Amino acid sequence: MEYIFEKFTSHKFRSTGLLPEIEKNIRTCLQEKIKQNKPIIFAIPTGGYKKRQWAMAPFIDWAEVFNVIQMAEYAAHVLAVYPPGVSFEYVSNEIDMELLGNYTREELKSYTLSFQEMLDYIKKYLPGNLNIIYREMRDQFIRGEYEECLNKALPDLEHLSREWDQLSEDDQQKHIEKSGRNYKFSEDQMKLSDKEKYEILKKTSLLHDMYVRPIWLSFMAKKNYIRNDNKIPVSFYHSNWGIHLKSSPSSTVQFWVGKGVLFKKSEEYLMSILTSLQFKSLKSRISLEKVDIFPKKLSNLKEITVIGDV
């Protein structure tokens, strides 16, 4: 077991240090799965959308492909010595983004389908004992259950609302600006007053914080979402609940908000994922190269962005 633990906690793939509670959870999960001779399962919560500022939205691009390749590489050494293998479960929080980002169901479903189509194609190149699935969080709820949970979490929302009033104007504005980067006002909402728009963004900010509060997290645990069934949770941002991994060999940007690019140095290419600001800053070094790998329906993968040497 120690060999497997060392491979899954390697500095090559980790983005930050390993907290004691996360190390303990990984060891417990590994011990149980190995004892049962079952696949080691990783739960990977994702945004479930493509950030709408990108031209390729609402579909995936190379950022998602690079992350799947990165995760397959992450598992490679273990797959070679542990026949039951490894399973990666990407679970999208798309249902949350209807509230937090005002994304439509059509946008979210388009992202889901393009991710699944990419996986369907890539699977034939993966080892037989590596399983990768992508599913939507809403599939875990029976009709009306999600709304029922939101109602039960109202005490947390009320508590956060009281805390909001204690924040400085500066801090409140930072929260509003963060919500504004993710939220898109509908045509009708654009006709609202500035005060009404502010209240929408404030509510969105409070909802976002509520999703990491005890009531909501305890509900998610019961839904077999992240921690149940001895799953090892993965995070692509610093957290105290999952192992913090790089999203690609040279990036920690969450793939659903970023763009996949190749950095070219001499004759070598390095996979990376950039934020929109990083991408804009490198625009003078960008070229596009044709790629004929994926099926025609994955049209966003017909070209790849290459960042050349300075």
N, C-alpha and C positions, 0 to 999 in steps of 0.2 A: 504493500500500500504506500510505503514511503516514497518509492520511485514515482508513482502516479501523482501523489501530492506535490512533489517537487516540480514535476512537469507542468501541473496546472497552476502553480504559483510562481512560475519562472519570471524573472525580471524582464525577460525579452518581451513578454506580452502584457505585464502589469503596468499600469500608469502611475499608481501611487502605492504606498506601503500597505501591508496587510494588517488590519486591525485584529486584536486578539479574539474578539467575538466572531469575526468572519472566518478566521483560521479554524476556530473550534467547530463552526458550522460545516466547513468544507471537510474536515476530518470525519465528522459524524456521518455526513452524507456518503462519503467514499466508503467508510467502513460498512455501512448498511448495504450499499449496492454490491460491493465486492463479496460480502458474506452471502448475499442472495444470488450471486452470479448473474446480475442484471446490468443493463446499460446504465452508465453514469449520466444523469440528466442535468442539464443546465437550463435555467429559465432566464430568458432575455427579454425584459420589458422594453418596448419600443414606442415611439410616438404614434406610429400608425398613419403617418401622412408625409407628404413632401412639402417642405416649407414653400408657401405660395409665391415667395419672391423669386424663386427660380423659374426659368423658362420651361423646364421640363415638367414642372408640377402640372397635374397631381400624380404623375407616374414616377417610378424609380429611375435612378440613373446609375452610373458606375460606382457611386458611394456604397450602395447596397451590395453590389457584386463584390467589391473589395472587402466588405465586412464579412461576407460569407466565406470568401477565400481565407481571410485572416482567422476565422473561427475553425475552419478545416485544418489549417496549419497548426493552430493551437492544440488541436486534438491528436495530431498525427503520431507523436511518439507513444501515446497511450493506446491508440488503435492498434499499433504494431505488437503490443504485448498483452492486451486485454481483449480477448475474443468477443465478449458480450458488447463491447463497443461503447459509443458515446451518442447521446441524443441532445441536440440543441432545439429548444422550443422558443421561437420568437413569438411573443404574445403582444399584440398591438393594443395600445390604449386609445384606439380611434374613437371609441364612444365618448371619452372624456373631451376630445378635441372638438366635438360638436358644440360644447359649452365654452371651452377655453379659447378656441380659435375661430368659432363660427364657421367651421368647415362643413360643407354639405355632405350628406350621405353619399352622393354620387362621387364627390372628390375622394372621399375616404375609401370607397369601394374600388375605385380605379387604382388607387395605390396598392390595396390588398391584392387585387387580381394580377397586377404587373409583378409584384414581389413573388407571388406563387408561381407565375409563369416562368420567371427567371429560375426559381428553385427547381421546377420540373425539368428544365433543360440541363441545369448543372448537375443534378443527381446522378446522371449516368457516368460522370467523371469522378464520383466520390467512392471511397472504400465501402464495401458492403456492410461493414459494422458501424458506419456513421449515418445517423438519421437526422435530417433537418426539416422542421416543419414551421409553418407560419400560420397563425390563426388570430382571429379578432377576439378581443375581450368580451364583446357583447354576446358571443356564442355561449358564454358561461352562465348567462343570466336567463331565468325564465321570465315570461312576460310580466312587466311591471316591477320586477325585483330591483333593478338598478335605481329606479325612481324611489322605491321604498327605502333603499339604503341611503339615498341623498337626504330623505326626510329624517332618518335616524341620526344622521351626522350633523343635523342642525345645531345641536349644542356646541360643537366644535366651531361651526361657522359663526355663531353668535359670539363666542369667546374671541375669535380672530377679529371680529368687527370691533369689539371693545378695545382690543390691542391696537387696531388701526388708529383709533382716536388719540392714542398716546404717542404715535410716531410724529417725528418732526415733518414739516411741510416738504423738506428736501427728500426724506425717505419715502414719504407718500408718493411724491412725484416720480421717484425711481421705480416704484412698483407699477405706477400707471404707465410709464414708458415701456416697461418690460411687457406688460399686458398688450400694449398697443403694437408691439412688434409681432405678436402672434395672432392678434384678433383682427378680423376683417369685417368692417361694418357693411351690412347689406344696403341696398339702394334706399330702402325705407329708413334705415337707421341713420344714413348720411344726412337725412333731413332734420334730424333731432338737433336740439340746442347743444352747445358745448358742455353745459352742466349735465344734461342727460347722457351724453356720450361718456363723460367722466364717471358717472355712476355705473354704467355698463362695465367699464374697464376696472373700476374698483371691485365690483362683484366678481369679475373674472379673476382678479388677483387673489381675492379671498378664497374662491373655490380652489384655485391652484394650490394654495397653502393647506387647505382642508384635506386634500388628497394624500397628504403625508402625515396626517394627524392620527392618533390612536384608534378612533372609532372606525375610520375608513380602512386603515391598514388591517385591523382585526377582521373586518368583513372580507377583505381580499384574501386573507390567510385561509378563511373557511371555504373560499371558492376554489381552492387548489390552484391558485394563481402563481405564486412565487415560491413559497417555502414548503408546501405540502409534498408528500411522496419523496422526501429526501432529495429535493432539487437544490442545486447550487445556483443562487441568484447572481446574475452578471449585470454590472452597471457600466455605462460608458461616460459617466460623470462621477465625480467624487461623492461617495455616500458611505453611510455606516450600516447598510443592509446587504450589500453585494460586493463581490470582488470587482475592483475597478480595472477594467482592461482597456487597452488601446483599441480604437475602432478600425484601424488599419496599421500597417507597419510603421508609419511615421505621423500618425495623427490621433488625437483624442476627441475630435469633433464628432458629435452624434450624427450618424449617417443620414437620418431623415431630414436634418436641417442643413446638410452640407452637400457639396458637389465632389464627385470622384474625379481625380486627375492623376496623370503620371508625371513625375519629375524626371527629366532626362539629364543624365550626367555621363558624358562620353557616349558609350554604347549601352549603358545600363538604364533601366527604368525602375522607379520606385513608386508604388501605389500610395496615394494619400487622399485625404478628404479635407476640403477647405470650407471655411465660412464664406459668406458673401463678401465680407470686408477683405478677407485674405485674397479672394479671387480677384477682386477689383484692383488690389494693389499690385498684382502680378500680370495685369492685362497685356502689358507691352511684350511679355515673353510667351504669349499663348499661341499655339497652333492647333489645328484640328486634324486628326488622322482617321481615315475610314477603317472600320472594323467589321468584318463579315463572319461573325461567330453565332450570334443569337438569331432566333426566328424573326421574320419581318414584323410581326405584331409588337415586338419589343423595339420599336423604332428609336427610342431614346438611347439605345445601345449600339446604334449604327456608326456613331462617331465617338471619339474619345479626345478629351482635352489633354494636350501635352505642354508642360511648362519647360521651356528650354533653358540652357545655361545662361548665366548673366553675360 
